[in-house]
Amino acid sequence: MTKEHEMDKLRAVIKQIRNLDYPLMRKAQDRLDNLTKPVGSLGRLEELARLVVGITGKDKPVLTQKVIFTLAADHGVAQEKVSAYPQEVTAQMVYNFLRGQAAINVLARHIRSRVVVVDMAVAEKIPNPKSQIPNFKNKKINYGTKNMTKGPAMTRKEAIKSIEAGMDVLEEELIRGVDIVGTGEMGIGNTTAASAITAVLAKKAVRDVTGRGTGINDKILENKIKIIKTALRINRPKSNDPIDVLSKVGGFEIAGLVGIILSAASHRIPVVLDGFISGAAGLLAYHIDPRIKRYMIASHCSAEKGHRIILSHIGLDPILDLDLRLGEGTGAALGITIIEAAVKILNQMATFQSAGVSGKG
């Protein structure tokens, strides 16, 4: 199969991505300007409401069906001692998600969102508890990536298959209803992959995009930087080919998130990015098709220094800056609740005329 044929499904989804509905956005701005408040006084809430109108193509969008996708996968590079935690934590945390006891579960309940947990490439077999827990999906492509210091993290075919699996996850959830998407992940070693991706696509020095991940000390941080440099030297990922970058130094959960982002955009669904790992997926999606920027909303700026570089490179302004660095979709959950508040302002607040309030003289 040629590279062109391998990309058929991906190209088909990208072809469905449309421009924002700018006439409807102007109409939304007119309404915002006539609400019972000084013009522009609700700042970014007004900007977010207008953007959601443009993305969805609805003059009064309702964000009832909120979904956070938490994708899990392991990384062969964890063998190089780049994390403060052992690899088995990935599988253990998946079970924690399924029991509803992790941070993302708490915040999802807080905003009345469902969490969909996806096994993309966890290093051990996760029993499929579908009969008891409908929010689990088994899309396992492999049992983790290969160690990228020895060669490519995955094959190009696996990278494309993983993106397509992410697309399938989004498509399968549409029957239950999806009004807004939050991206999340879990995978020991995945900040190493995200740093490598960011260094290549944003064309930055490895040291400038590599942080402490799970809270590593100075010695492990220096090793992590060395490991990423080694992986880039051995694999030579092509900065003009995001699929090549993904396959050589990426992760299966990152690839799946790329698919979710692209598919959501094709269905005019807003995508709320979480932190550094989700940002790396957004960066890849942006390099696949720059139009995707219009559909992505940055929930926050992570404490991981590479995340700020990603947001600057894409041109996204984060809603929050809370020093978060957990992942799972936690920042996305907080971002979603603010976006929902913005939309409610647009839909529910009275205009000067309807409220019988005198406007600006």
N, C-alpha and C positions, 0 to 999 in steps of 0.2 A: 504494500500500500504506500503511495507517495505521500509526501508531506501535505500536499494540497488536499488529497482525499481524507487524510487524518483530521484535517481541520474543518471538514464540511459542516458538522453540527455546530461547532463554534462560530463559524462564519454565518450560519443561518440565524443564530440567536443575535449576533451583532447587527445583522441586517435589519432586525426588528426594532432596534433602538431608535427612537425619534427625538427630535428637538423638544425642548420644553414648550408648553403652551403659553407663549409670550403675550398674546392678546388677553388671555384669561388672567395672567399675572398683572397686567395693567389694570384690569377691572378689579382685581383683589386689592391693588394698591389704592384705587379710588375709594373703595369701601373703608379700608384702613384709615385713610386720611379723613373720613367723615364720621368715624367713631367718636364717642364722647370723651375726647382727650386731645391734648395738643398734638399737632401733626408730628409723627416720628417719635413720640415720647416713650413708646414701648420698645424702642431700639431693635435689637436682634430678634425679638419675638415677632415683630412685623416682617422682618426679612425671612424668617423661617416659615411663617404662614404663607407668605407669597411664593416661596420656593416650593412648598408642598403642593400648592395649587398648580404651579407650572409642571411639576413632575407628574401628578396624578391626572391632570386635565379635568379636574372637577372644581367648580367654583366654591363649593362648600364641602371639602373633603372631611371624612370622619375616620379617625384612627382607632377603630374598635378592636380589630384583629391584629394584635402586636405579636410578633414572633422573633425570638432570639435563637439563632442557630449556633450551637456550640459544637465545633468539630474537633475531634481528637485524633492524634497520630503520634507515633514515636519517631525518633531521629537517631540514625546510626552514629552521628557525630557525638552523641552523649557518651560514647565510649572514651572520648578524649578528655573527660572530666571538665566540661565547660559549664556545668550546673552545680548548684548547691544540693540538689536532690537527686536520688537514684532514678533510673528509668522506670522502674515499676510503679512509680507514683502516677504516671499517666493513666494506667488501667484502674488504679485505686480511686483516682479522682472521677473517672467515668462512672464508677459505681456510686460515688458520692453524689454526682449530678442526678443519677437515676433515682436515688433515695430522696432527692429534693432537699439535701442538707448543705449544699455548697453556697457560696456567696451569691452566685448568679441566680440560684433558685430563690433566695430570700428577696433579692432586688426585683426579680421577675414577678414574684407574687405581689410585691409592693406596687408595681405599675400595672398589674393585671395582664401580664404577658405570658404566653406559653414558651417553654424552652424545648427546643428539638435537639437532642443529643445524637451526634453522628460519629460512628466509628469509621474513620477513613483509613487508618493504618496503625492501630494500636498493636504493640509487639506481642500481645497474647490474645487468645481467642476470648471474645466477650460473648457470653451466652445471650442469645436474642430473647429479651423478655417482652416481646411484642404483645403477648396476650395480657400481660399485667400492666405494662407501661407503653402506651401507644406513642410516646414522644421519643422513642429510640429508633434509629435507622442504622442498619448494617450496610455500609457501602465500602467495606474493606477492600482496598486495592492491593495491599501488601502488608507485611508485618513490620512496618517502619521503613524509613529510607536506608540506603546504604551509607556508610561512613564517607562523607564527602571529601575527607582528606586522602582517600584512597582512589577516588574516581567519582563519577556522577552520582548524585543522591538517588536518582531514579532514571528510567529511560524516558525518552521523549514521548513514546506511546503511553507510558504510565502517567506522565504529566497531563497529557490531553484527556486521558480517560478519567483522571481525577477531577479536572475542570468540569467534564461532562457529568460526573457523579454529583457535583455540587449543583449543577443546573437541574438535574433530576430531583434532588432534594427539594429545591424551591418549587418545581412544577408539581410535585406530589402533595405539597402543603396547600396549594391553591384551592383545592376542593374544600378545605376546612376554612378558607378565608385568610388572606394576608393583605393587610393595609399598610404595614410598615415593617421593615426588617432590621434586626440588629445582628451584627456579626460577633462571634466569639470563638474561642479555641482553647485547647489544652494539649500540651506536648512538651515533655522535658527535652530541652535542647533547642526549642524553636526560636528563641531570641538570637541564637547563633545563625540560624538559617535566615531570619529576617534581616540581621545585620549584613550578611553577605549579599542578599538581594538588594538592599538599600545602597550599599557601596557601589554595586555595579550600575544600577539604573539611575541613581542620583549622581553618580560619578564623584563620590566623596571618598576620602581616606578611611580605611577600615577603623582606625582608632576614633575617628569623629562620629561614627555611627554605632559604636559598640558600647553597651552599658552593662550594668550588673545583674540584669535578669532577675533571677530568684533571690538575689542578695549575696552575690559572691564577693569574696575578699579580693584584695589587690593582686595577690599571687595568681588566683584563678582567672581574674580579669585579663592579666597579661598573657596567660596561656590561651584564653579565648580569642584574643586579638591575633595571636600567632597562628592558631588553628584556622581562623577565617582566611588569613593571608595565604596560608598553605593551600587551602581548598580552592581559592581563586587562582593561584599560580598553576595548580595541577589541572584544573578543569577549564580554565580560560572561557568563562561564559561570555556570550556575545551581547553587548548592551543594546544592540538594535534588534534583538530577538528575545522578547520576554519569555517565550516558551522554553528557549534554550537556557536562560537564566534559572527559571523555575526547575527544570529537570536536573540541572547540574548542582545547584546549591540550595534548593527549596525544600518544601515539605508537603506531604499529602494533604494535611489540613489547610495549609495556605492555598494550595491548588483548588481544593473544594470551595473555599471562600471566594476565590476568583469566579468560579462558576455561579455561585449564589448571587454575587454582585451583578454580573453580566445578565443573568436571567431575570433578576428583579427589575433591572433597568428596562429590559425588553417588555416587561409587563407594566411599566410606569409605576413602579413601587419604590418609595424612598428607601435608601439604604443608609443606616446609621452605623458608621465604623466605630469599633472599639479602639484599642490601643495599638501598640507597636506591631504586633503580629498581623492583626486585621489591617493595619495601615500598609504593611508590606503586600498583602493581597490586593488592597486598593491600588497600590503603586503598580503592581503587575497588570491589573485590569486597565489602568490608565494608559499604560504603554501598549497594551493590546489595541485599545481604542480610546483616544483622549476625550471623546464625547461623554464617557462614563463619569467624568468629573461632575457633571450637572446633576447626577442622580445620587451622589455620595455626600453625606453630611458627617463631619467629624464631631463625634460626641465630646471628646476631651483631648488634651495633650498629655501623653504619658510621661512619667518620670524617666523613661528610657530616652536617652538623648537622640537616638536615631529617629524617633517618631516625629520630633519637631522638624527634622530635615525632610522627612517624607511629606508632611503637610505643606511645608513651604514649596517643595518641588511640584506638588500637584496644584497648589493654590487653594487649599482649604483652610478655613478659619475655625478652630475648635470652639465649641460652646463653653466647655468647662476646662479648668486647670486645677485638679485636685491632688496632684502627685500620685495618681493611681498607677499601678504596674502589675495588676493581678491577671488581667485577661478575662477569659471565660465569657465575655460579653457584659461585664459589670458596668463599665463606662457607657456602653451603648444603652443599657437599661436606663441610666440616669439621663442620658441625652434624649431618649425617646419621650420621657415624661415631660421634659421641657418643650419638645416639639409639639406634643399633644396639647399642652397648655397654650402654645402659640396659635394652634389651629382653633381652639375653643374661643380665644379672643376674637378671631375673625368671624366665627360662626354665631357666637352668642351675645356679643357686646352690642349695645344699642347705638344707633347713629344719632347725631344731633336732631335730625328731623323726626325719627321714630320716638325719641324720648322727650321731644318738646323742649330741648335745651338749646339756649341761644349759642350760636357759633361765634367764632372769632370776629371781632368788630373791625 
